[in-house]
Amino acid sequence: MDRLPNSKHFDSTFKDLRELELFQAMSGENFERLMQGAYLQTFPPQVDLIAEGERSDFLHIVLAGSVELYAQWNNRETSMATVRPTSTFILAATVKDAPNLMSARTLEKSRIVLIPSPDIRAVFDLDCGFARAVVQELAQCYRSVIKNTKDLKFRTSIERLANYLLREQKRQNGQAQFTLPFDKKRLASLLAMRPENLSRAFRQLQDFGVQTQGARVEIQHQADLEALAKPSPLIDDPAS
C-alpha cells in the first residue's frame, strides 16, 4: 500500500476526501493528521478486504469501483449492501473498536483509502466538527437499516424487485433501459429471495412492462410498474 502523501494521486485524492461530509467540518490540522497515517490502494476484483468477526483496523473509503458487504451464518451467505464512490464502510466498528458485523470484498477493480482506526478514534475525541459528522453518518446508516427492514417486512418478493428496479433506474439517470450492476444470483441474495423466486418475479413483472435480457432491463410501462411498486420516500429515498 502507498502512503497517501507519497502517492502521485495525492492532490486529487486529498481534495476528494476533504469534500466528503465526514471531513468537511473538521479542522485542517486534524484532517491532515488523519491523512498522514492513511494509505491508498488499488484492489482487483473479488479481493477480501475485511472479515466478519475481526476487529476493524482501518476505516475504508471507496474512491472508485464498488465493494460488496456480506454476512455468513450456519453455512449460509447473504449480500447486505453495495458500497460505491465516494463513501465509507465499517464506520461503526471503527468508532466502537468492535468486531466487524459484515465481511467486504471488491466487486470490481477499486481504489480505496484506508485510515487507521486508532487515528479515527483519536481525532473523534479531539475534533467536535468531525465527531458531529460521524454521528450524522451513523444516523444515516441507522435509517438505512430501518428502511431495509421495512422493505423486507412489508413487501412481497415482486414488490421488492419492482422497487429495486425503480431505485436502480433512478441511480442510472432515469433511463428506460439500464444494466443491473451485478449478477442475478447476488441480486436475489440482496432482496432476500431464492434465485428461482427472483426468476419467477421477473416473469411476473413482464405483465407490468418490464423486459429483461441477461443483465439488461427495459421498463416499457413506467406508470404500471410504479402502480405495482408504490415507492415510498420513507423506504426508498436514500437521502431522507
C-alpha positions as MATLAB code, in Angstrom:
seq = 'MDRLPNSKHFDSTFKDLRELELFQAMSGENFERLMQGAYLQTFPPQVDLIAEGERSDFLHIVLAGSVELYAQWNNRETSMATVRPTSTFILAATVKDAPNLMSARTLEKSRIVLIPSPDIRAVFDLDCGFARAVVQELAQCYRSVIKNTKDLKFRTSIERLANYLLREQKRQNGQAQFTLPFDKKRLASLLAMRPENLSRAFRQLQDFGVQTQGARVEIQHQADLEALAKPSPLIDDPAS';
ca = [
       0.000    0.000    0.000;
       1.100    3.561   -0.715;
       1.130    6.182    1.980;
      -1.275    8.834    0.744;
       1.128   11.811    0.858;
       3.624    9.916   -1.317;
       1.082    8.936   -3.946;
       1.064   10.657   -7.324;
      -2.715   10.803   -6.917;
      -2.400   12.633   -3.599;
      -3.600   16.078   -4.663;
      -6.854   14.906   -6.263;
      -7.428   12.250   -3.610;
      -6.868   14.765   -0.811;
      -9.431   17.101   -2.412;
     -11.984   14.319   -2.936;
     -11.712   13.211    0.675;
     -11.888   16.729    2.065;
     -15.181   17.264    0.219;
     -16.824   14.269    1.920;
     -19.390   15.350    4.530;
     -17.487   13.268    7.067;
     -14.432   15.537    6.781;
     -15.828   18.923    5.746;
     -16.388   20.420    9.206;
     -13.185   19.252   10.863;
     -10.119   21.438   11.267;
      -7.442   21.365    8.601;
      -4.874   20.307   11.171;
      -6.860   17.268   12.263;
      -7.692   16.325    8.679;
      -4.010   16.363    7.794;
      -3.319   14.258   10.878;
      -5.681   11.590    9.549;
      -4.151   11.754    6.079;
      -0.613   11.284    7.418;
      -1.492    7.762    8.505;
      -3.714    6.943    5.512;
      -2.984    4.534    2.676;
      -4.213    4.487   -0.902;
      -4.561    1.074   -2.530;
      -5.962   -0.288   -5.786;
      -7.520   -3.744   -5.434;
      -8.508   -6.158   -8.210;
     -11.996   -7.735   -8.260;
     -13.019  -10.366   -5.690;
     -10.449   -9.402   -3.063;
     -11.445   -9.832    0.578;
     -10.945   -6.551    2.443;
     -12.290   -7.306    5.917;
     -13.657  -10.387    7.667;
     -16.783  -10.690    9.783;
     -15.890  -11.082   13.463;
     -12.452   -9.466   13.198;
     -11.562   -6.084   14.678;
     -11.670   -3.059   12.402;
      -8.085   -1.986   11.670;
      -8.992    0.677    9.133;
     -11.846    2.889    8.073;
     -12.318    2.210    4.348;
     -13.310    4.884    1.815;
     -14.250    3.775   -1.693;
     -12.995    6.257   -4.307;
     -13.557    4.121   -7.420;
     -15.147    0.755   -8.145;
     -17.561   -0.982   -5.785;
     -17.483   -3.194   -2.695;
     -19.936   -5.841   -1.517;
     -20.783   -6.131    2.170;
     -21.951   -9.628    3.062;
     -22.507  -11.876    6.078;
     -22.370  -15.606    6.799;
     -24.101  -17.875    9.301;
     -24.583  -21.634    9.562;
     -23.006  -22.300    6.144;
     -25.197  -19.641    4.532;
     -24.166  -16.369    2.954;
     -26.187  -13.286    2.145;
     -25.415   -9.981    0.472;
     -26.081   -6.984    2.729;
     -25.200   -3.878    0.684;
     -23.103   -2.425   -2.104;
     -20.741    0.464   -1.372;
     -20.000    2.841   -4.252;
     -17.896    6.012   -4.572;
     -17.423    8.120   -2.680;
     -18.420    6.623    0.662;
     -17.133    4.834    3.739;
     -17.835    1.471    5.273;
     -17.307   -0.122    8.692;
     -17.502    3.282   10.418;
     -19.451    1.947   13.404;
     -16.976   -0.858   14.089;
     -14.123    1.629   13.724;
     -15.581    4.104   16.222;
     -16.556    1.408   18.752;
     -13.363   -0.635   18.304;
     -15.725   -3.577   17.894;
     -15.738   -6.702   15.693;
     -16.969   -6.285   12.130;
     -20.566   -7.452   11.704;
     -20.002   -7.983    7.974;
     -17.275   -9.024    5.579;
     -16.337   -6.999    2.497;
     -14.902   -7.809   -0.926;
     -14.366   -5.850   -4.105;
     -16.840   -6.414   -6.930;
     -14.566   -4.796   -9.498;
     -11.231   -3.019   -9.652;
     -11.441   -0.493   -6.822;
      -9.402    2.381   -5.389;
      -9.756    2.566   -1.638;
      -8.313    4.812    1.056;
      -7.625    3.135    4.392;
      -7.341    5.282    7.530;
      -6.125    3.524   10.699;
      -8.967    3.046   13.161;
      -6.948    4.299   16.183;
      -6.401    7.598   14.320;
     -10.133    7.924   13.670;
     -10.936    7.392   17.351;
      -8.226    9.799   18.484;
      -9.407   12.622   16.215;
     -13.040   11.880   17.153;
     -12.159   12.807   20.740;
     -10.374   15.987   19.651;
     -12.481   17.498   16.877;
     -16.123   18.432   17.522;
     -16.836   19.039   13.839;
     -15.592   15.587   12.928;
     -17.472   13.988   15.833;
     -20.747   15.599   14.721;
     -20.160   14.388   11.156;
     -19.537   10.843   12.408;
     -22.802   10.922   14.354;
     -24.624   12.207   11.268;
     -23.255    9.418    9.085;
     -24.037    6.738   11.659;
     -27.565    8.153   11.980;
     -27.990    7.904    8.210;
     -26.754    4.308    8.303;
     -29.260    3.524   11.061;
     -32.086    4.988    9.000;
     -30.975    2.899    6.018;
     -31.215   -0.247    8.150;
     -34.772    0.701    9.197;
     -35.773    1.302    5.574;
     -34.328   -2.027    4.503;
     -36.164   -3.792    7.334;
     -39.458   -2.178    6.267;
     -38.789   -3.212    2.664;
     -38.320   -6.829    3.747;
     -41.241   -6.987    6.190;
     -43.936   -5.075    4.308;
     -43.355   -6.052    0.690;
     -43.823   -9.232   -1.287;
     -40.938  -10.508   -3.385;
     -42.327   -8.989   -6.591;
     -42.853   -5.633   -4.839;
     -39.274   -5.682   -3.522;
     -37.947   -6.392   -7.004;
     -40.138   -3.706   -8.587;
     -38.933   -1.073   -6.128;
     -35.322   -2.159   -6.525;
     -35.595   -1.704  -10.298;
     -37.089    1.769   -9.835;
     -34.290    2.749   -7.451;
     -31.645    1.395   -9.814;
     -33.261    3.158  -12.760;
     -33.097    6.452  -10.841;
     -29.463    5.800   -9.895;
     -28.672    5.315  -13.583;
     -30.110    8.695  -14.624;
     -33.709    7.581  -15.069;
     -33.284    5.861  -18.412;
     -35.889    3.331  -19.527;
     -33.084    0.904  -20.345;
     -30.290    0.156  -17.882;
     -27.979   -2.649  -16.825;
     -28.094   -4.446  -13.494;
     -24.861   -3.686  -11.611;
     -24.240   -7.320  -10.672;
     -25.438  -10.834  -11.442;
     -28.937  -12.053  -10.608;
     -27.714  -14.544   -8.026;
     -26.355  -11.690   -5.947;
     -29.471   -9.611   -6.607;
     -31.603  -12.452   -5.243;
     -29.465  -12.537   -2.094;
     -29.710   -8.772   -1.686;
     -33.513   -8.944   -1.916;
     -33.748  -11.935    0.453;
     -35.008  -14.213   -2.315;
     -34.043  -17.556   -3.759;
     -32.718  -17.383   -7.357;
     -35.727  -19.344   -8.635;
     -38.084  -16.905   -6.882;
     -36.262  -13.974   -8.464;
     -36.683  -15.547  -11.902;
     -40.396  -16.017  -11.206;
     -40.715  -12.403  -10.066;
     -39.044  -11.147  -13.261;
     -41.520  -13.185  -15.311;
     -44.423  -11.699  -13.340;
     -43.096   -8.187  -13.983;
     -43.479   -8.735  -17.718;
     -47.189   -8.025  -17.179;
     -46.151   -4.594  -15.875;
     -43.920   -3.723  -18.815;
     -40.546   -4.960  -17.572;
     -38.428   -6.812  -20.118;
     -35.026   -8.358  -19.403;
     -32.277   -9.891  -21.475;
     -29.420  -11.080  -19.301;
     -28.419   -8.110  -17.146;
     -30.205   -5.652  -19.438;
     -33.518   -4.249  -18.162;
     -36.084   -2.207  -20.051;
     -39.058   -0.564  -18.324;
     -41.624   -0.153  -21.100;
     -44.570    0.946  -18.956;
     -43.292    3.191  -16.193;
     -46.693    4.049  -14.720;
     -47.732    0.394  -14.485;
     -44.547   -0.563  -12.650;
     -44.859    2.374  -10.235;
     -48.501    1.483   -9.557;
     -47.403   -2.010   -8.549;
     -44.352   -0.902   -6.545;
     -45.916    2.058   -4.699;
     -42.478    3.543   -3.875;
     -42.284    5.466   -0.613;
     -39.698    8.078    0.416;
     -39.784    6.546    3.895;
     -38.412    3.325    2.427;
     -36.855    4.046   -0.956;
     -35.322    7.517   -0.734;
     -31.683    7.176    0.413;
     -31.490   10.873    1.269;
     -34.493   11.045    3.587;
];
